[in-house]
Amino acid sequence: MPQLNPAPWFAILVFTWLTFLIIIPPKITGHIFPNDPTLQSTEKPKTESWTWPWH
């Protein structure tokens, strides 16, 4: 049964993790987001209650 031979599967596991840990993170962190986050004020905006016309 080939599943019991760890030689090829261990190499696949190592190369997969190397790809995930070395190659992909710089590609993801290299993106520049067009909108910088702005700080929101701490005071809550004034909301008015609605008057619903119940018919």
KAMO-V722718 format. One record per residue. N is the residue number from 1. RES is the residue in three letters. SS is DSSP state (h for helix, s for strand, l for the rest). PHI is phi as a letter, one per 20 degrees, with the letter a starting at -180 (* if undefined). BURIAL is b if it has 24 or more other ideal C-beta (glycine too) atoms within 12 Angstrom, else e. Layout:
BEGIN
N&RES&SS&PHI&BURIAL  N&RES&SS&PHI&BURIAL
END
This chain:
BEGIN
1&MET&l&*&e  2&PRO&h&f&e  3&GLN&h&f&e  4&LEU&h&e&e  5&ASN&l&e&e  6&PRO&h&e&e  7&ALA&h&f&e  8&PRO&h&f&e  9&TRP&h&f&e  10&PHE&h&f&e  11&ALA&h&f&e  12&ILE&h&f&e  13&LEU&h&f&e  14&VAL&h&f&e  15&PHE&h&f&e  16&THR&h&f&e  17&TRP&h&f&e  18&LEU&h&f&e  19&THR&h&f&e  20&PHE&h&f&e  21&LEU&h&e&e  22&ILE&h&d&e  23&ILE&h&e&e  24&ILE&h&f&e  25&PRO&h&g&e  26&PRO&h&f&e  27&LYS&h&f&e  28&ILE&h&f&e  29&THR&h&f&e  30&GLY&l&e&e  31&HIS&l&f&e  32&ILE&l&d&e  33&PHE&l&e&e  34&PRO&l&f&e  35&ASN&l&d&e  36&ASP&l&f&e  37&PRO&l&f&e  38&THR&l&d&e  39&LEU&l&f&e  40&GLN&l&e&e  41&SER&l&f&e  42&THR&l&e&e  43&GLU&l&e&e  44&LYS&l&f&e  45&PRO&l&f&e  46&LYS&l&f&e  47&THR&l&d&e  48&GLU&l&d&e  49&SER&l&f&e  50&TRP&l&e&e  51&THR&l&d&e  52&TRP&l&e&e  53&PRO&l&e&e  54&TRP&l&e&e  55&HIS&l&d&e
END
